């Protein structure tokens, strides 16, 4: 019974880590994209920085996934599902806000 309780705690832990990671990662991405200016010289530099940061984020997610697999494989699966769903929800919300803002400016 105690072993099952520890498994549940690990699964909940990795779900919370996945949700937090998704929110944090998306906010960093949104901020980076909004800072890109339409100047050709700095845009190349900004895009290189964006790609580098996203690659580092990818490596960190891989590390989290590895750690989750080492502790509780079901927790790793739950973490991936939560990251995916939370990111989709954030993209949908961000897109709706962006469309509302654009719609107001056109009128």
C-alpha positions in Angstrom: 0.0 0.0 0.0 2.8 2.4 0.9 4.5 1.7 -2.4 1.3 2.7 -4.3 1.1 5.9 -2.4 4.6 6.8 -3.3 3.8 6.1 -7.0 0.8 8.4 -6.9 2.9 11.1 -5.3 5.5 10.8 -8.0 2.8 10.9 -10.7 1.3 14.1 -9.2 4.7 15.6 -8.8 5.5 15.0 -12.5 2.1 16.3 -13.6 2.7 19.5 -11.6 6.2 19.8 -13.1 4.8 19.4 -16.6 2.1 22.0 -16.1 4.6 24.5 -14.6 7.1 23.8 -17.3 4.5 24.3 -20.0 3.4 27.7 -18.6 6.9 28.9 -18.0 8.2 27.8 -21.4 5.3 29.3 -23.3 5.6 32.6 -21.5 9.3 32.8 -22.4 8.5 31.9 -26.0 5.8 34.5 -26.2 8.0 37.2 -24.7 10.9 36.3 -27.1 8.6 36.4 -30.1 7.1 39.8 -29.1 10.6 41.3 -28.7 11.5 40.5 -32.4 11.7 43.8 -34.3 11.2 44.1 -38.1 14.8 45.3 -38.6 16.7 43.0 -40.9 20.1 43.1 -39.1 18.8 42.6 -35.6 16.1 40.1 -36.7 18.7 37.6 -37.8 20.4 37.9 -34.4 17.1 37.7 -32.5 16.1 34.6 -34.5 19.4 32.9 -33.7 18.9 33.7 -30.0 15.3 32.4 -30.2 16.4 29.1 -31.8 19.2 28.7 -29.3 16.9 29.3 -26.3 14.3 26.8 -27.8 17.0 24.2 -28.3 18.1 24.6 -24.7 14.5 24.3 -23.6 14.1 21.1 -25.6 17.2 19.7 -23.9 15.8 20.6 -20.5 12.5 18.8 -21.3 14.5 15.8 -22.4 16.3 15.9 -19.0 13.0 16.2 -17.2 11.6 13.3 -19.2 14.6 11.2 -18.4 14.3 11.9 -14.7 10.6 11.2 -14.8 11.2 7.8 -16.5 13.8 7.0 -13.8 11.4 7.7 -11.0 7.9 6.7 -12.3 7.3 5.8 -16.0 3.6 6.5 -15.7 4.5 9.9 -14.3 6.6 10.6 -17.4 3.6 9.7 -19.7 1.4 12.0 -17.6 3.9 14.8 -17.7 4.1 14.6 -21.5 0.3 14.6 -21.8 0.0 17.6 -19.5 2.7 19.6 -21.3 1.0 18.9 -24.6 -2.5 19.9 -23.4 -1.4 22.9 -21.4 0.6 24.2 -24.4 -2.4 23.8 -26.7 -4.6 25.6 -24.3 -2.2 28.4 -24.0 -1.8 28.8 -27.8 -5.6 28.8 -28.2 -6.0 31.5 -25.5 -3.1 33.6 -26.9 -4.5 33.3 -30.4 -8.0 34.4 -29.3 -6.5 37.4 -27.4 -4.4 38.3 -30.4 -7.4 38.1 -32.8 -9.5 40.2 -30.4 -6.8 42.9 -30.2 -6.4 42.9 -34.0 -10.2 43.0 -34.5 -10.4 46.1 -32.3 -7.7 47.9 -34.1 -9.4 47.4 -37.5 -12.6 49.0 -36.4 
